[in-house]
């Protein structure tokens, strides 16, 4: 199974969540910054994953877990998976 991976801006990520194109959210700890997380949304039916990137550069955006929780709570996301880099 090959998964297509896209880096999208925050607004596009919100649109994908609101249209229910994303059904699973994963917060993955950054390899460079401890306790900073990248957020990835997955659409298992289309075998597609979306990661939030910075607006002006194509680098992944990092979040503190409390700020990520607030962002997802505003989008009415109740559950997400957290993965540490161990």
C-alpha positions as CSV (number, residue, x, y, z in Angstrom):
1,X,0.0,0.0,0.0
2,X,1.6,3.3,-1.1
3,X,0.4,6.4,0.6
4,X,0.5,9.7,-1.1
5,X,1.8,12.5,1.2
6,X,1.1,16.2,0.7
7,X,2.3,19.2,2.6
8,X,-0.5,21.7,2.9
9,X,-1.0,25.1,4.5
10,X,-3.1,25.4,7.7
11,X,-6.2,26.8,5.9
12,X,-6.2,23.9,3.5
13,X,-5.8,21.4,6.4
14,X,-8.8,23.0,8.1
15,X,-10.9,22.8,4.9
16,X,-10.0,19.1,4.6
17,X,-11.1,18.4,8.2
18,X,-14.3,20.3,7.7
19,X,-15.1,18.4,4.5
20,X,-14.4,15.2,6.4
21,X,-11.7,14.2,3.9
22,X,-9.4,13.6,6.9
23,X,-10.6,10.9,9.4
24,X,-7.4,10.3,11.5
25,X,-5.1,12.9,13.1
26,X,-1.6,12.0,14.3
27,X,0.8,14.4,16.2
28,X,4.4,13.2,15.6
29,X,7.2,14.5,17.7
30,X,9.8,16.4,15.7
31,X,13.2,14.8,15.4
32,X,14.9,18.2,15.7
33,X,12.9,19.8,18.5
34,X,11.9,17.7,21.5
35,X,8.3,18.2,22.7
36,X,7.4,20.0,19.4
37,X,5.0,18.1,17.2
38,X,4.1,17.9,13.5
39,X,0.4,17.3,12.7
40,X,-0.6,14.8,10.0
41,X,-4.1,14.1,8.8
42,X,-4.9,10.8,7.1
43,X,-7.6,9.8,4.7
44,X,-7.4,5.9,4.7
45,X,-9.9,5.5,1.9
46,X,-7.9,7.5,-0.6
47,X,-4.6,6.4,1.0
48,X,-3.5,10.0,1.4
49,X,-1.8,11.9,4.2
50,X,-1.6,15.6,4.7
51,X,0.9,17.5,6.9
52,X,0.7,21.1,7.9
53,X,3.5,23.2,6.6
54,X,4.6,26.8,7.1
55,X,2.9,29.4,4.9
56,X,6.0,30.8,3.2
57,X,8.3,27.8,3.2
58,X,7.8,24.2,2.5
59,X,9.0,23.1,6.0
60,X,6.7,21.3,8.4
61,X,5.1,23.5,11.1
62,X,5.8,22.5,14.7
63,X,3.4,22.9,17.5
64,X,3.6,22.6,21.3
65,X,1.1,19.9,22.3
66,X,-1.1,22.3,24.3
67,X,-1.4,24.7,21.3
68,X,-2.1,21.8,18.9
69,X,-4.8,20.6,21.3
70,X,-6.5,24.1,21.2
71,X,-6.3,24.1,17.4
72,X,-7.9,20.7,17.1
73,X,-10.5,21.5,19.8
74,X,-11.7,24.5,17.8
75,X,-12.2,22.1,14.8
76,X,-14.2,19.8,17.0
77,X,-11.6,17.0,16.8
78,X,-12.1,14.8,19.9
79,X,-9.4,12.2,19.5
80,X,-5.9,12.1,17.9
81,X,-2.9,9.9,18.3
82,X,0.4,11.2,19.7
83,X,3.7,9.5,18.7
84,X,7.0,10.3,20.3
85,X,10.3,9.9,18.5
86,X,11.8,7.2,20.8
